[in-house]
Amino acid sequence: MTTPTLTVAEQPKDNETKSQRKSEKYFERAQKVIPGGVNSPARACKAVHATPVFIDRADGAYMYDVDGNEYLDYVGSWGALILGHKHPRIMEAIEDAVRLSTSYGAPTLAEIEMAELVGKIMPSIEMLRLVNSGTEACMSAARLARAFTNRSMIVKFDGCYHGHSDSFLVKAGSGLATLGISSSPGVPEEISKLTISVPYNDLGALEKAFKEHKDKIAAVFVEPIVGNAGLILPTEGYLTGLRDLCTKYGALLVFDEVMTGFRVALGGAQAKYNVKPDLTCLGKIIGAGLPIGAYGGRRDIMERIAPVGDVYQAGTLSGNPLAVKAGLAQLKALQESNVHKHLEERTQKLAEGIQEIGKKTKTGIQVAHVPGMLTVFFNDKPVIDFESAKKSDTEKFAKFWQGLLQKGIYWPPSQFEAAFVSTEHRNRELDATLDAIKEVLS
């Protein structure tokens, strides 16, 4: 893919600070009409003591800001862009769809094709309902689980983030972890009491919760690989243990694969670890960068949803034709190539390179990675749960982020987020990233 280049006049000279005058001006303007100047706290850059970078355009592995600076992008629309920005097949699918119209509010063939394809890739999903975001998918799955089990309580894990619906804003990760918010005002205490949060990678804590709240827990929601507290991998046998405990106590196991679905493996984390959830929540990744979400699972559970069942959930824009066509194009491309082999190799190269730089520069870091995802924790000890993640040095991370930005690397602006590698991050990009990290950590 052709990558636009800056003119000589636009390119910063060696050791020259990148100009962000327009970003600063736009941020001042934004704060007058948008809370905090951003439409998602994850973009605020408060944790790294910086002004948000306003983006103008993107292509392949690169983004370009309003001041003309070029950045190697490791945010990737927060994981949605496995094939990078402006992939030709995805752009063509969107262009073909938009020529027909932007939305119908009526069924389309593409919705059926999406449900069939996702079910083929993830066999645990016997039926699928499209929605408009990952938050909506998790919110809807929680309601469905409560109705199906006739129970009220939900279990989640410390540092996991399942969107901003009331049931999940308890000890959540992502923006809440970044801003140091343990829960949110506006969530009634009565609702908070229906959510139990326990440590990730601790089966004993989950079984204790089941024993204390016998016959009251409807579902266990989990990021099978945590991405919203930084990247935290499941210990050996942990996900299988979750499956066994949910079966034993009659609760549904719900995998939130908003980040991991189709990325860490074609069939997501459930394929990588060979664990079958009852329900799965998916997000932006099935729209290849356009707003969409979905939840699905066992037929007997999904048939409780209206209009065939009695659990109501609706959405005027659900199954938006632009998002569905873009998502289909990306999923079909993932099926037809060695994407995941390349993602694994490239992520591993980056992770091992950073770890080696950390050793040489005597910087206390831990590098967690799976295909397409990576986190650099400024931590002397391994990170296995949210408590150990919170012991990371966030001020060192802030300096790391600022240094990378000045060297043209756009890293997620929080210690508690995962970075994303796309197929457009090739050896040239990885080498440039490692060179920048070496200079910053030195």
C-alpha positions in Angstrom: 0.0 0.0 0.0 1.3 3.5 -0.8 2.1 5.5 2.2 1.8 9.3 1.9 5.0 11.2 2.8 5.4 14.6 4.2 7.0 17.4 2.2 10.5 18.4 3.2 9.1 21.5 4.8 6.7 19.5 6.9 9.1 17.0 8.2 10.7 17.7 11.6 14.5 17.9 11.5 16.6 15.6 13.7 16.1 16.5 17.4 13.5 19.0 16.5 10.3 19.0 18.6 7.2 18.1 16.5 5.0 21.1 16.2 1.5 20.6 17.5 0.2 24.1 17.3 -3.0 23.2 15.5 -3.7 20.3 17.8 -3.3 22.6 20.8 -5.6 25.3 19.2 -8.2 22.7 18.3 -8.1 21.2 21.8 -8.7 24.6 23.3 -11.7 25.0 21.0 -13.0 21.5 21.7 -12.9 22.0 25.5 -15.5 24.8 25.2 -18.1 22.5 23.6 -17.1 18.9 24.3 -16.6 17.6 27.9 -12.9 17.4 28.4 -12.4 18.3 24.8 -12.8 14.6 23.7 -15.6 12.2 22.9 -14.0 9.4 24.8 -11.8 9.6 28.0 -9.4 7.2 26.4 -8.3 9.9 24.0 -7.7 12.6 26.7 -4.0 12.0 27.2 -4.3 13.3 30.8 -2.3 10.3 32.1 0.6 11.2 29.9 0.4 14.9 30.6 -0.1 15.8 26.9 -2.5 17.5 24.6 -4.4 15.0 22.4 -3.1 14.8 18.9 -5.8 15.7 16.3 -5.7 13.3 13.3 -6.2 14.5 9.8 -5.8 11.2 7.8 -4.3 7.8 7.8 -3.0 5.1 5.5 -1.5 1.7 6.1 0.4 1.7 9.4 0.6 5.5 9.5 -1.5 8.5 10.7 -1.0 12.1 9.9 -2.0 14.9 12.3 -3.4 18.4 11.6 0.1 19.8 11.9 1.5 17.5 9.2 3.3 15.2 11.5 3.6 11.5 10.5 3.1 8.7 13.2 3.5 5.0 13.1 0.1 4.0 14.6 -0.1 1.4 17.4 -3.7 2.3 18.4 -5.4 1.1 15.2 -8.8 2.5 16.1 -8.3 0.6 19.4 -7.9 -2.8 17.7 -10.4 -2.6 14.9 -7.9 -2.3 12.1 -6.2 -5.7 11.8 -5.4 -4.9 8.1 -4.3 -1.3 8.8 -5.8 1.9 7.6 -7.5 2.2 4.2 -7.1 -1.4 3.1 -8.2 -1.5 -0.5 -10.7 -4.3 -0.1 -12.4 -2.6 2.8 -12.5 0.8 1.1 -14.0 -0.7 -2.0 -16.7 -2.5 0.1 -17.6 0.8 1.8 -17.6 2.7 -1.5 -19.9 0.1 -3.1 -22.2 0.2 -0.2 -22.5 3.9 0.2 -23.4 4.3 -3.5 -26.6 2.4 -2.7 -27.4 4.4 0.5 -26.1 4.9 4.0 -28.8 3.2 6.0 -32.2 1.5 5.5 -33.7 0.5 8.9 -34.7 -2.7 7.2 -33.1 -6.1 6.8 -30.3 -6.7 4.2 -28.7 -9.8 2.8 -25.3 -8.7 4.2 -26.6 -9.1 7.8 -27.3 -12.8 7.1 -23.9 -13.2 5.5 -22.3 -11.7 8.5 -24.1 -14.0 11.0 -23.3 -17.0 8.9 -19.6 -16.1 8.5 -19.1 -15.3 12.2 -20.8 -18.6 13.2 -18.5 -20.4 10.8 -15.4 -18.8 12.3 -16.6 -19.1 15.9 -18.7 -22.3 16.2 -19.9 -21.3 19.7 -22.0 -18.6 18.0 -25.1 -20.5 16.7 -27.1 -17.3 16.5 -25.9 -13.7 16.3 -27.6 -10.3 17.0 -26.0 -7.2 15.5 -25.9 -4.0 17.6 -23.9 -0.7 17.4 -21.0 -1.0 19.8 -19.2 -3.3 22.2 -20.9 -1.6 25.1 -24.3 -2.3 23.7 -23.3 -6.0 23.1 -22.2 -6.5 26.7 -25.2 -4.7 28.1 -27.6 -6.8 26.0 -25.8 -10.0 26.8 -26.1 -9.2 30.6 -29.9 -8.7 30.3 -30.2 -11.9 28.2 -28.2 -13.9 30.8 -30.3 -12.7 33.7 -33.5 -13.6 31.9 -32.3 -17.0 30.8 -31.0 -18.1 34.2 -33.7 -16.2 36.2 -30.8 -14.8 38.3 -29.8 -11.2 39.0 -26.0 -11.1 39.8 -23.1 -10.7 37.4 -19.5 -11.5 38.0 -16.7 -9.6 36.3 -13.0 -9.3 37.0 -10.9 -6.5 38.4 -9.5 -4.4 35.6 -11.7 -5.8 32.9 -13.8 -3.3 30.9 -17.1 -4.3 29.2 -18.3 -0.9 28.2 -19.9 1.9 30.2 -23.3 0.4 31.0 -24.3 0.5 34.7 -23.7 -3.2 35.4 -20.0 -3.1 34.5 -18.7 0.2 36.0 -17.3 -1.6 39.0 -13.5 -1.9 39.3 -13.2 -1.5 35.6 -10.2 -1.1 33.4 -9.5 1.1 30.3 -10.3 4.8 30.9 -11.5 4.2 34.5 -8.1 2.6 35.4 -6.3 5.4 33.6 -8.2 8.1 35.4 -8.2 6.3 38.8 -11.9 5.9 38.9 -13.1 2.8 40.8 -16.7 3.1 39.7 -18.9 5.9 38.5 -21.4 8.4 40.1 -24.8 8.0 38.5 -24.8 4.2 38.9 -27.4 3.5 41.6 -26.0 1.5 44.6 -28.7 -1.0 44.1 -27.3 -1.9 40.6 -23.7 -1.9 41.8 -24.6 -4.5 44.4 -25.6 -6.8 41.7 -22.1 -6.9 40.2 -19.3 -8.8 41.9 -15.7 -8.1 40.8 -13.0 -10.6 41.7 -9.3 -10.9 40.8 -8.4 -12.2 37.3 -6.4 -15.4 37.2 -7.7 -16.5 40.6 -10.2 -19.4 40.3 -10.4 -19.7 44.1 -11.9 -16.2 44.3 -14.5 -17.0 41.7 -15.5 -20.2 43.4 -15.8 -18.3 46.7 -18.2 -15.9 45.0 -20.3 -18.7 43.7 -20.5 -20.3 47.2 -21.4 -17.0 48.8 -24.1 -16.1 46.3 -25.4 -19.6 45.4 -28.2 -19.6 42.8 -27.9 -15.8 42.3 -25.1 -15.5 39.7 -26.5 -15.3 36.2 -23.2 -15.0 34.3 -19.5 -14.6 34.5 -18.2 -11.9 32.0 -14.5 -12.0 31.2 -12.0 -10.7 28.7 -10.4 -14.0 28.1 -7.2 -12.1 27.4 -7.3 -8.9 29.4 -6.7 -5.8 27.2 -8.2 -3.0 29.3 -5.7 -3.1 32.2 -2.8 -3.4 29.8 -2.4 -6.9 28.3 -2.7 -9.7 30.9 -2.6 -13.3 29.8 -4.6 -16.1 31.4 -2.5 -18.5 33.4 -2.4 -22.1 32.2 -5.8 -23.8 32.7 -7.5 -20.6 34.0 -10.1 -20.3 31.2 -10.9 -24.0 31.3 -11.4 -23.5 35.0 -13.8 -20.7 34.4 -15.8 -22.9 32.0 -15.9 -25.7 34.6 -17.1 -23.5 37.5 -19.8 -21.8 35.4 -21.1 -25.3 34.4 -20.9 -26.5 37.9 -22.9 -23.6 39.4 -25.4 -23.1 36.5 -24.1 -19.6 35.3 -23.4 -18.6 31.8 -19.8 -18.0 30.7 -19.6 -14.8 28.5 -16.4 -14.0 26.6 -15.9 -10.4 25.8 -13.9 -10.6 22.6 -14.2 -7.0 21.6 -10.4 -6.8 21.4 -9.4 -10.4 20.9 -12.0 -11.7 18.4 -10.5 -12.5 15.0 -7.2 -10.9 16.1 -5.3 -13.2 18.4 -6.5 -16.1 16.2 -9.1 -16.2 13.5 -11.6 -17.7 15.9 -10.5 -15.4 18.7 -9.3 -16.3 22.2 -11.9 -19.1 22.5 -10.2 -20.8 19.5 -6.7 -20.1 20.8 -7.4 -21.6 24.2 -10.0 -24.2 23.1 -12.7 -23.0 25.5 -16.4 -22.7 24.5 -18.3 -19.8 26.1 -22.1 -19.7 26.2 -22.2 -16.2 24.8 -19.7 -14.0 23.0 -19.6 -10.2 22.7 -17.9 -8.6 19.7 -17.3 -4.9 18.9 -15.7 -2.6 16.4 -13.4 -5.3 15.0 -16.3 -6.8 13.0 -16.8 -3.5 11.3 -13.2 -3.0 10.3 -13.2 0.5 11.9 -16.9 1.4 11.5 -19.2 1.5 14.5 -20.8 -1.9 15.1 -21.1 -4.6 17.7 -22.7 -8.1 18.1 -23.5 -10.7 20.7 -24.2 -14.3 20.0 -24.0 -17.9 21.3 -26.1 -20.9 22.0 -29.3 -21.2 20.0 -31.5 -21.9 23.1 -30.2 -18.8 24.8 -30.4 -16.5 21.8 -34.0 -17.5 21.0 -35.1 -15.7 24.1 -34.5 -12.4 22.3 -37.4 -10.5 20.8 -39.2 -10.8 18.5 -39.0 -14.6 18.8 -38.6 -14.5 22.6 -39.5 -12.2 25.5 -36.2 -10.4 26.1 -36.4 -7.0 24.5 -33.5 -5.4 22.7 -33.6 -3.2 19.6 -31.6 -0.8 17.6 -32.7 1.4 14.6 -29.2 1.4 13.1 -28.2 -2.2 14.0 -26.7 -3.9 11.0 -25.8 -0.7 9.3 -25.0 -1.7 5.7 -21.7 0.3 5.6 -20.3 -1.3 8.7 -21.5 -4.8 7.8 -20.0 -4.7 4.3 -16.7 -3.3 5.7 -16.6 -6.0 8.3 -17.4 -8.8 5.8 -14.5 -7.6 3.6 -12.1 -7.7 6.5 -13.3 -11.1 7.8 -13.0 -12.6 4.3 -9.5 -11.2 3.9 -8.5 -12.8 7.3 -9.8 -16.2 6.1 -7.9 -16.1 2.8 -4.3 -15.3 3.9 -1.6 -16.0 6.5 -2.6 -12.9 8.5 -2.4 -14.5 11.9 1.0 -16.2 11.3 2.4 -12.8 10.2 0.8 -11.0 13.2 2.3 -13.5 15.6 5.8 -13.2 14.0 5.7 -9.4 13.9 4.3 -9.0 17.4 6.9 -11.4 18.8 9.7 -9.6 17.0 8.5 -6.3 18.5 8.0 -7.7 22.0 11.4 -9.5 22.1 13.1 -6.5 20.8 11.6 -4.2 23.5 12.5 -6.7 26.2 16.1 -6.9 25.0 16.3 -3.1 25.0 14.9 -3.0 28.5 17.7 -5.4 29.7 20.4 -3.4 27.9 19.2 -0.1 29.3 18.5 -1.6 32.7 14.9 -0.4 32.6 12.5 -2.4 34.7 9.8 -3.5 32.2 7.6 -6.4 31.5 6.4 -7.0 27.9 3.2 -9.0 27.5 2.1 -10.1 24.0 -0.2 -12.2 21.9 -0.6 -12.1 18.2 -1.5 -8.5 17.3 -1.5 -7.1 20.9 1.3 -5.9 23.2 1.8 -3.9 26.4 5.0 -2.6 27.9 4.5 -2.5 31.7 7.0 -0.3 33.6 7.1 -2.9 36.4 9.9 -4.9 37.9 7.6 -8.0 38.5 5.4 -10.0 36.2 1.9 -8.7 35.7 -0.8 -11.4 36.3 -3.8 -9.3 37.4 -5.0 -5.8 37.9 -3.4 -5.4 41.3 0.1 -6.2 39.9 -0.7 -4.0 36.9 -1.5 -1.0 39.2 2.0 -1.3 40.6 3.5 -0.2 37.3 5.3 3.2 37.2 2.8 5.4 35.3 5.1 8.4 35.4 7.8 6.5 33.6 5.2 5.3 31.1 4.2 9.0 30.5 7.8 9.9 29.7 8.1 6.9 27.5 4.9 7.9 25.6 6.0 11.5 25.2 9.4 10.4 23.9 7.8 8.0 21.4 5.4 10.6 20.1 8.3 13.0 19.4 9.9 10.2 17.4 6.8 9.6 15.4 5.4 6.6 17.2 1.7 6.9 18.2 1.3 4.5 21.2 -1.9 4.2 23.3 -1.7 7.1 25.9 -2.2 4.9 29.0 -0.2 2.3 30.9 -3.5 0.4 31.1 -4.2 -0.1 27.5 -2.9 -2.6 24.9 -1.0 -1.6 21.7 -2.1 -3.1 18.5 0.0 -4.5 15.6 -1.5 -4.7 12.1 -0.5 -6.5 8.9 0.9 -3.1 7.7 3.5 -3.1 10.5 6.3 -4.7 8.5 10.0 -5.0 9.2 10.6 -1.4 8.2 8.1 -0.2 10.7 9.1 -2.6 13.5 12.8 -1.6 13.1 11.9 2.0 13.2 9.8 1.4 16.3 12.6 -0.5 18.1 15.1 2.2 17.2 12.8 4.9 18.7 12.2 2.8 21.8 16.0 2.3 22.3 16.6 6.0 22.1 13.8 6.8 24.5 14.7 4.2 27.1 18.4 5.2 26.8 
